[in-house]
Amino acid sequence: MKFLASYHLYSQLRDLNHMTDHYVSTKAKVSTAAISQWKNGITNPTRNTIDKLAAFFRVPANYFYED
């Protein structure tokens, strides 16, 4: 079974920290295109992108995955 990263969980975390996608992408060194494509359901982020976001937000990488 493949688990998909949840944009909803990311956006909740982003909003709780009063940040924008642009701010997160700059600070976490993730492209704004990657976040936008994830938001629009075009792609699912790579494990590397999830790892960068997890490190930036100081949460475990599995935070972004739903069953």
C-alpha positions as CSV (number, residue, x, y, z in Angstrom):
1,M,0.0,0.0,0.0
2,K,1.3,3.4,-1.0
3,F,0.7,6.3,1.4
4,L,0.1,9.8,-0.1
5,A,1.3,12.9,1.6
6,S,-1.5,15.1,2.8
7,Y,-1.5,18.7,1.6
8,H,-4.2,19.3,4.2
9,L,-1.9,18.3,7.0
10,Y,0.8,20.5,5.6
11,S,-1.5,23.5,5.2
12,Q,-2.8,23.1,8.8
13,L,0.8,23.1,10.1
14,R,1.7,26.1,7.9
15,D,-1.3,28.1,9.0
16,L,-0.8,27.3,12.7
17,N,2.7,28.8,12.3
18,H,1.3,31.9,10.4
19,M,3.3,31.2,7.3
20,T,2.7,31.3,3.6
21,D,3.7,28.7,1.0
22,H,6.2,31.1,-0.4
23,Y,7.8,31.6,3.0
24,V,8.0,27.9,3.6
25,S,9.4,27.1,0.2
26,T,12.1,29.7,0.6
27,K,13.1,28.7,4.1
28,A,12.8,24.9,3.6
29,K,14.5,25.1,0.2
30,V,11.5,23.5,-1.5
31,S,10.3,24.9,-4.8
32,T,7.0,26.9,-4.9
33,A,6.1,24.8,-8.0
34,A,6.4,21.6,-5.9
35,I,4.0,23.0,-3.3
36,S,1.6,24.3,-5.9
37,Q,1.5,21.0,-7.8
38,W,0.9,19.2,-4.5
39,K,-1.9,21.6,-3.6
40,N,-3.6,21.1,-6.9
41,G,-3.3,17.3,-6.9
42,I,-0.9,17.2,-9.9
43,T,1.9,15.5,-8.1
44,N,2.7,14.0,-4.7
45,P,5.9,15.4,-3.1
46,T,9.1,13.3,-3.2
47,R,10.5,11.8,0.0
48,N,13.2,14.4,-0.2
49,T,10.7,17.2,-0.2
50,I,8.8,15.7,2.7
51,D,12.1,15.3,4.6
52,K,12.9,19.0,4.0
53,L,9.4,20.1,5.2
54,A,9.6,17.8,8.2
55,A,13.0,19.3,9.2
56,F,11.8,22.8,8.7
57,F,8.6,22.3,10.8
58,R,10.5,20.0,13.3
59,V,8.0,17.2,13.0
60,P,8.6,13.6,11.9
61,A,8.3,12.9,8.2
62,N,5.3,10.6,8.8
63,Y,3.3,13.6,10.1
64,F,2.5,14.4,6.5
65,Y,1.1,10.9,5.7
66,E,-2.4,9.6,6.1
67,D,-3.7,6.1,6.0
